[in-house]
């Protein structure tokens, strides 16, 4: 299985590894808090994956 941290965009992930698809297939238990929050907020930044951006913000405010 590919390491999703090597990708720059969600669309670069294999479909089975994309957070939204994993949520639909396996439920919220299968995702990290950062992935769930990124899906809800639909956030991202050029060159930074949405859930990495959420992790970065959560790290500066405390654990999510």
DRENVEX-348266 format. One record per residue: residue in one letter; chain; residue number from 1; x, y, z of N, C-alpha, C, O in turn. Coordinates in steps of 0.2 Angstrom, whole numbers, plus 2048, in hexadecimal, padded with zeros to 3 digits. Layout:
<atom A,A,NUM,<X,Y,Z>,<X,Y,Z>,<X,Y,Z>,<X,Y,Z>>
...
***
This chain:
<atom X,A,1,<804,7FA,800>,<800,800,800>,<804,806,800>,<80A,806,803>>
<atom X,A,2,<802,80B,7FC>,<806,811,7FC>,<806,815,802>,<800,815,806>>
<atom X,A,3,<80B,819,804>,<80B,81E,809>,<807,824,807>,<80A,828,803>>
<atom X,A,4,<801,826,80A>,<7FD,82C,807>,<801,832,809>,<7FF,837,806>>
<atom X,A,5,<806,832,80E>,<809,838,80F>,<80E,83B,80A>,<810,840,80A>>
<atom X,A,6,<80F,837,805>,<813,839,7FF>,<80F,83C,7FA>,<812,83F,7F5>>
<atom X,A,7,<809,83D,7FA>,<805,841,7F6>,<804,848,7F7>,<804,84A,7FD>>
<atom X,A,8,<802,84C,7F2>,<801,853,7F3>,<7FA,855,7F3>,<7F7,85A,7F6>>
<atom X,A,9,<7F6,850,7F0>,<7EE,851,7EF>,<7EB,84B,7F1>,<7ED,846,7F0>>
<atom X,A,10,<7E5,84C,7F4>,<7E0,846,7F5>,<7DF,842,7EF>,<7DF,83C,7EF>>
<atom X,A,11,<7DE,845,7E9>,<7DD,842,7E3>,<7E3,83D,7E1>,<7E2,839,7DD>>
<atom X,A,12,<7E9,83F,7E4>,<7EF,83A,7E2>,<7EE,834,7E6>,<7F2,82F,7E4>>
<atom X,A,13,<7EA,833,7EB>,<7EA,82D,7EF>,<7E6,828,7EB>,<7E2,829,7E6>>
<atom X,A,14,<7E8,822,7EC>,<7E4,81C,7EA>,<7DD,81D,7EC>,<7DC,820,7F2>>
<atom X,A,15,<7D8,81C,7E9>,<7D1,81D,7EB>,<7CF,81A,7F2>,<7CC,81D,7F6>>
<atom X,A,16,<7D2,814,7F3>,<7D1,810,7F9>,<7D4,814,7FF>,<7D2,812,805>>
<atom X,A,17,<7D9,819,7FE>,<7DC,81C,803>,<7DA,823,805>,<7DC,826,809>>
<atom X,A,18,<7D5,825,801>,<7D3,82C,801>,<7CE,82D,808>,<7CA,828,809>>
<atom X,A,19,<7CF,832,80C>,<7CB,832,812>,<7C4,832,811>,<7C0,82E,815>>
<atom X,A,20,<7C1,836,80C>,<7BA,836,80B>,<7B7,82F,809>,<7B2,82D,80C>>
<atom X,A,21,<7BB,82B,805>,<7B9,825,803>,<7B9,820,809>,<7B5,81B,80A>>
<atom X,A,22,<7BF,820,80D>,<7BF,81C,813>,<7BA,81D,818>,<7B7,818,81B>>
<atom X,A,23,<7B8,823,818>,<7B2,825,81D>,<7AC,822,81B>,<7A8,81F,81F>>
<atom X,A,24,<7AA,822,814>,<7A4,81F,811>,<7A5,817,812>,<7A0,814,814>>
<atom X,A,25,<7AA,814,811>,<7AB,80D,811>,<7AC,80A,818>,<7A9,805,819>>
<atom X,A,26,<7B0,80E,81C>,<7B1,80A,823>,<7AF,80E,829>,<7AF,80C,82F>>
<atom X,A,27,<7AC,814,828>,<7A9,818,82D>,<7AE,81C,831>,<7B4,81C,82F>>
<atom X,A,28,<7AC,821,835>,<7B1,826,838>,<7B6,823,83C>,<7BB,826,83D>>
<atom X,A,29,<7B5,81D,83F>,<7BA,81A,843>,<7C1,818,83F>,<7C6,818,842>>
<atom X,A,30,<7C0,818,839>,<7C6,816,835>,<7CA,81C,833>,<7D0,81B,831>>
<atom X,A,31,<7C8,822,835>,<7CC,828,834>,<7CE,82C,83A>,<7CC,82B,83F>>
<atom X,A,32,<7D4,82F,839>,<7D6,833,83F>,<7D2,839,840>,<7CE,83B,83B>>
<atom X,A,33,<7D2,83C,846>,<7CF,843,847>,<7D0,848,842>,<7CC,84C,840>>
<atom X,A,34,<7D7,848,840>,<7D9,84D,83B>,<7D6,84C,834>,<7D4,851,831>>
<atom X,A,35,<7D5,846,832>,<7D2,844,82C>,<7CB,846,82C>,<7C8,849,827>>
<atom X,A,36,<7C7,844,831>,<7C0,846,832>,<7BF,84D,832>,<7BA,850,82E>>
<atom X,A,37,<7C3,851,836>,<7C2,858,836>,<7C4,85B,82F>,<7C0,860,82D>>
<atom X,A,38,<7C9,859,82C>,<7CA,85B,825>,<7C5,85A,820>,<7C3,85E,81C>>
<atom X,A,39,<7C1,854,821>,<7BC,853,81C>,<7B6,858,81E>,<7B3,85B,819>>
<atom X,A,40,<7B5,859,824>,<7AF,85D,826>,<7B0,865,824>,<7AC,868,821>>
<atom X,A,41,<7B7,867,825>,<7B8,86E,823>,<7BA,86F,81C>,<7BA,874,819>>
<atom X,A,42,<7BB,869,818>,<7BD,869,811>,<7C3,86E,810>,<7C3,872,80C>>
<atom X,A,43,<7C8,86D,815>,<7CE,872,814>,<7D4,86F,811>,<7D4,869,810>>
<atom X,A,44,<7D8,873,80E>,<7DE,871,80B>,<7E2,877,80A>,<7E0,87D,80A>>
<atom X,A,45,<7E8,876,808>,<7ED,87C,806>,<7F1,879,801>,<7F4,873,801>>
<atom X,A,46,<7F3,87D,7FC>,<7F7,87B,7F7>,<7FE,878,7FA>,<801,87B,7FD>>
<atom X,A,47,<7FF,872,7F8>,<805,86E,7FA>,<805,86B,801>,<809,868,804>>
<atom X,A,48,<7FF,86C,804>,<7FE,869,80B>,<7F7,865,80B>,<7F2,868,80A>>
<atom X,A,49,<7F7,85F,80D>,<7F1,85B,80D>,<7ED,85D,812>,<7EF,860,817>>
<atom X,A,50,<7E6,85D,811>,<7E1,85F,816>,<7E2,85D,81D>,<7E2,861,822>>
<atom X,A,51,<7E3,856,81E>,<7E4,854,825>,<7EB,856,828>,<7EB,856,82E>>
<atom X,A,52,<7F0,857,824>,<7F6,85A,826>,<7F5,861,829>,<7F8,863,82E>>
<atom X,A,53,<7F1,865,825>,<7F0,86C,827>,<7EC,86C,82E>,<7EE,870,832>>
<atom X,A,54,<7E7,867,82E>,<7E3,867,834>,<7E8,865,83A>,<7E8,867,840>>
<atom X,A,55,<7EC,860,839>,<7F1,85D,83E>,<7F6,863,840>,<7F7,864,846>>
<atom X,A,56,<7F8,867,83B>,<7FC,86D,83D>,<7F8,872,841>,<7FB,874,846>>
<atom X,A,57,<7F2,873,83F>,<7EE,878,843>,<7ED,875,84A>,<7ED,879,84F>>
<atom X,A,58,<7EB,86F,84B>,<7E9,86C,851>,<7F0,86C,856>,<7EF,86D,85C>>
<atom X,A,59,<7F5,86B,852>,<7FB,86A,856>,<7FD,871,85A>,<800,871,85F>>
<atom X,A,60,<7FB,877,856>,<7FD,87D,859>,<7F7,87F,85E>,<7F9,884,862>>
<atom X,A,61,<7F2,87C,85E>,<7EC,87D,863>,<7EB,878,869>,<7E8,879,86D>>
<atom X,A,62,<7EF,872,868>,<7EE,86D,86C>,<7EB,867,868>,<7E9,868,862>>
<atom X,A,63,<7EB,861,86B>,<7E9,85B,868>,<7E2,85B,865>,<7DD,85D,869>>
<atom X,A,64,<7E0,859,85F>,<7D9,859,85D>,<7D6,853,85F>,<7D0,851,85E>>
***
